[in-house]
Amino acid sequence: MQIWTTPQLQERFLGNGLPVKLKTDADIMESYLRDAAQGDAAILPIDDGYMEFLARSMARGLRGPILFISPEPIIEHEGLRHANAVVLDLKRMGVAAVRNMVTCIITLALERIPAEPKSFDRAPDGSGPVDEGPWEADIDIRETLSSLHKEGSRVIVAFQIREEEETVTVRGSCFIKALSDSALVMSGFKPLALLNGIRRERVVSLLFSRGDDRFHATLKSVSHSSDDLVASIPDRIFFVRRRFLRIEPSPPRPVYASLLLPNEPTALYKSLELSQRGFSFIGPGYFDQGKVYACTIMLPQPSSVLGSYGIIRSKKENDNGFRYGVELQIHPKDEDKIARYIMQRELQILSLLG
């Protein structure tokens, strides 16, 4: 575990000998989102965009702890606890108390035993891989949306567009501005171009976190203005079974993968989706579900070849062969390279909105 912070905050609140990653005030948040590994902590100066930063952190699967240092009292969002975050008020608490709190939280984080990572495609109760269909969440939909609205929590919205001949997913964030009996009003879209894209696509996915669980729901657009989108209340909400954000690689610059078989020539497969801990591809039927294979991942721009082991978690027959879902057992530094590629790829897709 690394602790992402600034030189000034390290000097005031952290002791020596800790695994610290230092960045300036200007780039600490973007650096953490781009390069942090799962389980890394952050001690950050607070700014007006801290709730958006938390929404993006949760979308990446980063669970902190995240400590914001505020020089003045602020009105805290209830949604902080869902992101494993806290605001420490210097004016009210004093430097010594804040330092003690930081020391306590970081010490506990460093000593904790990391939980077993959830599988690439696994039931929310941990009972085993799930290959068929979504897993519906038994929660009160209106109460859940009302809580998100009252907390002012930013949520992730996603929809699909075309890039050349392929379908890719666009993601951004917003908040629920209002909630009625039949509809919800979504506003504060970042980037703003996201709203223009949603106008063209008529269906969007809503993604959010509650505690350690992540959920998604399908919304249908009803109407829109220059700033707001009015959507229908979803009938059902489902668990997000995969822990990490998935991205579709660029059609003109694909990501390739190979799984090694004894006494067989090396074959390359185009990745359909890629996450920090897994990928999917279409291939022949001789890979066995549940079996471990040595594999390589080839990333474009900048080009990288990553070695790993992959477990076949799902196998489904289709018209072109079999679609496989592979869970990667990968080195953290190579996982970071995939994370950086995914962030760059997200920006590429957003640029398609104009």
ABEGO torsion letter per residue (X at the ends): XBBBBBAAAAAAABBBGBBBBBBBAAAAAAAAAAABBBGBBBBBBBBAAAAAAAAAAAAAGBAOBBBBBBABBBBBBAAAAAAGBBBBBAAAAEAAAAAAAAAAAAAAAAABBBBBBBBABBBAAGAEBBABEBBBBBBBAAAAAAAAAAAGBBBBBBBBBBBEABBBBBBBBBBBABBBAABBBBBGBOBAAAAAAAAABABBBBBBBBEABBBBBBBBBABBBAABBBBBBBABBBBBABABBBBBBBAABBBBBBBBBBGBBBBBBBBABBBAABBBBBBBAABBBGBBBBBBBBBBOBBBBBBBBBBBABBBBBAAEBBBBBBBBBBAAAAAAAAAAAAAAAAAAAAAAX
